[in-house]
Amino acid sequence: MINKNTIVSVKKMLAPEDSNILINYKVTDAETQANSRIQKFIPIAEDNTDYQEILKWVAEGNTIEEAD
């Protein structure tokens, strides 16, 4: 589970077959595992607690990065 207080960045991830479809977010967390930052892929689902943390993070003035 992610926590809005430990999110470093959030980036949009688009469908490979259609770059107009947002499929999930890639979250980089401040927590580390084996000296590397943890990255998680969070689906866009209102009932998902990780997605709710992203929304809180954005509400605090943070910005989601555009996809590559």
C-alpha positions as CSV (number, residue, x, y, z in Angstrom):
1,M,0.0,0.0,0.0
2,I,1.3,3.4,-0.8
3,N,1.0,6.5,1.4
4,K,0.6,10.0,-0.1
5,N,3.4,11.2,2.3
6,T,6.0,8.9,0.7
7,I,5.1,9.4,-3.0
8,V,8.1,10.8,-5.0
9,S,6.4,10.9,-8.4
10,V,3.4,9.6,-10.3
11,K,3.5,9.1,-14.1
12,K,0.7,8.3,-16.5
13,M,0.9,4.9,-18.3
14,L,-0.9,4.6,-21.6
15,A,-2.1,1.5,-23.4
16,P,0.5,0.2,-25.9
17,E,-2.1,-0.3,-28.6
18,D,-3.7,3.1,-28.2
19,S,-1.8,6.0,-26.7
20,N,-5.1,7.8,-26.0
21,I,-6.1,5.3,-23.3
22,L,-4.8,5.9,-19.8
23,I,-4.5,2.4,-18.2
24,N,-2.8,3.1,-14.9
25,Y,-0.2,5.2,-13.0
26,K,3.4,4.3,-12.2
27,V,4.1,5.5,-8.6
28,T,7.7,5.9,-7.3
29,D,7.8,5.6,-3.6
30,A,10.3,7.1,-1.2
31,E,10.6,3.7,0.5
32,T,13.4,1.6,-0.8
33,Q,14.1,-2.1,-1.2
34,A,17.6,-3.3,-1.8
35,N,18.7,0.3,-2.2
36,S,16.3,1.0,-5.0
37,R,13.1,3.0,-4.9
38,I,10.0,1.0,-5.0
39,Q,7.8,1.4,-8.1
40,K,4.2,0.3,-8.3
41,F,1.6,0.3,-11.0
42,I,-1.8,1.5,-9.7
43,P,-5.0,0.9,-11.6
44,I,-7.5,3.8,-12.0
45,A,-10.2,2.5,-9.8
46,E,-12.2,4.6,-7.3
47,D,-12.4,1.8,-4.8
48,N,-8.6,1.1,-4.9
49,T,-6.9,2.6,-1.7
50,D,-3.7,3.3,-3.6
51,Y,-5.5,5.2,-6.2
52,Q,-7.2,7.2,-3.4
53,E,-3.8,8.1,-2.0
54,I,-2.7,9.4,-5.5
55,L,-5.8,11.6,-5.5
56,K,-4.9,13.0,-2.1
57,W,-1.3,13.6,-3.2
58,V,-2.6,15.6,-6.2
59,A,-5.1,17.5,-4.0
60,E,-2.1,18.7,-2.0
61,G,-0.7,20.4,-5.1
62,N,1.4,17.7,-6.7
63,T,1.4,17.0,-10.4
64,I,1.1,13.7,-12.3
65,E,3.8,13.4,-15.0
66,E,2.7,12.9,-18.6
67,A,3.5,9.6,-20.3
68,D,6.6,9.2,-22.5
